[in-house]
Amino acid sequence: MARVLIVDDDTRLTAMLVDYLAANGLRLEARATAAEGLAALRREAFDALILDLMLPDADGLELCRRVRAQSDIPILMLTARGEETDRVVGLELGADDYLAKPFGTRELLARVRALLRRRRGDMPGGPAPLRFGQMEIDRGARVVRVEGREVALTSYQFDLLVALAEHPGRVLSRERLMDAVKGEELEAFDRSIDVHISRIRAAIETDPKHPRRIITVRGAGYVFARSQDDTA
């Protein structure tokens, strides 16, 4: 059974979620403060983290940054702060997904399951690595290497890159990318894709400000461009 940690001081909400997720095959453990959450993450192994941005002892965005600096655990931000700026900052700090309160429990479950699938790397059949010049995308190991050097991507960003790289030369809309990555028809805001794409470019492009691999097609989406050196 997958273990999920939620850091949220709303005890009524967390109690309800503990019961709901347990009924759906997930073990949820709750902590009410940032300090308790960090301590739990240091002591124990969890498969995903649900993080409220409004905590009594710390800013959840700062906690997100600290967790990401030491762990690649999938992070779902959960908060009543719905401003786009907060969402963008959270994603830039390393969160994988975002859900604003109030929310439906079924949607939360779907998002957590999507994070866990990416964490496990559920890709049956052991697909061969994708190679594009000096870049290798190992879908089985869920690792990206550029010139032999492993680059840092969150699980969400890895899946975005794979979705693009599996369709080189084809323009994919933001909606198509969100559906491909989440595996569910869930609401998401376009800016989240843009933020993740910028992080991917920073990891794989020689000059992220003038990308040659992931190209923006204004008004349409993004396209993964081949080069003459590609072998995939």
N, C-alpha and C positions, 0 to 999 in steps of 0.2 A: 504494500500500500504506500503510495507516494505521500511524503510528509511536506506540508506547506506551513510556513510561518506567516502569521498576520500580526503587524504592529499597528495597533489602533486603540485609542483610549475609550472608544464607544463600546462599553461592555455588553450592552444589549445586542448590538449588531454582531459582535464577535461570537457571542453565545449562540445566536441564531445560525450563523455561518458554520460554526463547529458542527452543529447537528445536521445542517443541510448537506455539507460536503461529506460528512461521514456516511450519510445515507446514499451517497453517490460514489463511494469507494475511495475517498481521500481523507487523510488524517490531517486536520487543521489544529495548530497550536497557536494560542494567542498571547501576546505581550502588550502591555498598555503604554510603555514608554520607549523612547529611543535607546536608553541605557539598557533596559531589559532585553530589547530586541538584539542589540549588538552582542550582549553577553550570551544570548541563546545561540546566535550564529557562530560564535567562537567555540562554544562547547559541543555543539551538535551539528549533524548533517541534515540539511533540508533540501528539498528538490525545487522549491520556488518560494518567493517572498511576495506577500501582499503588503504594501506600505502606504499608510496614511500620511499625507503631507502636513497635517496640522496636529502635532504632538505636543503634550504639555511641557516637555523638557528640552525640546530641540526642534529645529526646522526639518521637516521630512526631506526636503531637497538636499540639505547637508548630509543627512543620514544616507540618502541614496548615493551621494558621491562617495562617502566613506565605505559603504558596502561594496560598491563597484570597484573601488581601488584595491580591494583584497579578495574579491570573489567574482566568478562569472555566473552566479545564481540568477535565474530569470527573475525579473522584478516587474510586478504589476503595481502601478501607482493607483491609489484609491483615495479620493478626496472630494470634499464639497467645493473646493476651489476650482472653478471651471474656466478661469481665464486662459486664453490661448498662450499667454506668456508663460504661465506656470507649467503648462503642458509641454511647451517647447523646451524650457529649461530642464525639466525633468528628463526628457528624452535625450537631451544633449549630455546630461550627467550620467547616462547609461541605463535608464529604465527601458524595458522592452515594450511595455504597453501601458495604457492609461484608461481608467474607468472613473467617471464622475458620479458622485452621489446626487440624488438617489439613483439606484440601479436595480435591475432585476437579478434575482439569484441565478436564474438560468443563464443569463448572459455572463455573469461572473464565472460560473462553472465552465462555460464554453471557453472563455478566455484563459482560465487557468489550465484547462486541458490542452489548449493549443500551446501554451508555454511548456508544459510537461512533454508534449510530443517532440518539440524542438530540442528540449534538454536531452531526451533519450536518443534522438536521431533516428526516429522511426521511419526508415527508408528501406523497405524490404528489397532483397535481391542484390545487395552490395553493389551499388552503381559505380561504374568506373569514374575516376577523377576527370574533371573537365580541365583542359589545358589550353591556355591562350597566351602564346608567347612565353614570357617569363612568369606568368601567373598560373598557379595550379589550385583548383578548387576540389578538395577531397570531400565528397558528399558523405562517404561512409564514416570517416573520422571527424567530419565537420570542422575541417581546418582549411584555411586559405594561406597559401605561401606566395610571396612575390620575390623573385630572384633567390629562391631557396630559404627565405626568411619568413617565419610564421607571423602573420599580422593579427592584431586584436580586433575582433568583431563580437558584438553580442549575438545571442542566438537568433534574435529577430533580424538583425542586419545580415547574418549569414544566409538566412532563408530568402531575404530580399535579393541578395546577390545571386543566389542560385536560380531564383525565378527569372531574373533577367538573363543570366548566362545560358540557361537552357533554351532561350529563344533569341539567339544573337541576330541582330539586324531587324528585329521586329519591335515596333513601338508598343509598349504596354502602358495602359492608362493607370492612374493611381488606384482606381477602383479595382481593376484587374489584379494589381499587385497586392492590395489589401486582402482580396479574396484568396489569392494563392498562398499568402503567408499565414493567414489566420485559419484557413480551412473552414471558415464559417462566414455567413453573410451578416457581419456585424457592422454597426456604425463606427466610423472612424473619421478623423478630420484630415483633409489633404495635407496640411502642414506637417503632420507626423511623418509621412512618407518623405517629404522634402528634407526634414532633419536627419532621418536615418540615411538617406542617400548622400547627404553631405559628409556624414561620418564614414561611410563606405569609401567615398572618394578620397578622404583624407588618409585612409589606410592603404588604398591600392594604386592611386594615381601618382605619377611623378610630380605633376603640378595640379593639385586639386582645384585651383581657381580657373584653370583652363583644361578641363577633363578631356581625355581622348578615348576613354573606355566606356564610361556611362554618360550618355549625352541626353541633355534635356531637349525635348521636342515641344516647343511652346504651345500650350493649349491642348496637347495630346497626351503627354506622359514622358516616359523615358525609354531609351533604346540602348542595348548593350552592343557596342560597336566592335567588329572584328578588325584585326590589322593583318598585314601581309605576313607577319611572323607567326600567326596563330596556327595551332595544329589540331584544335578541337573541331 
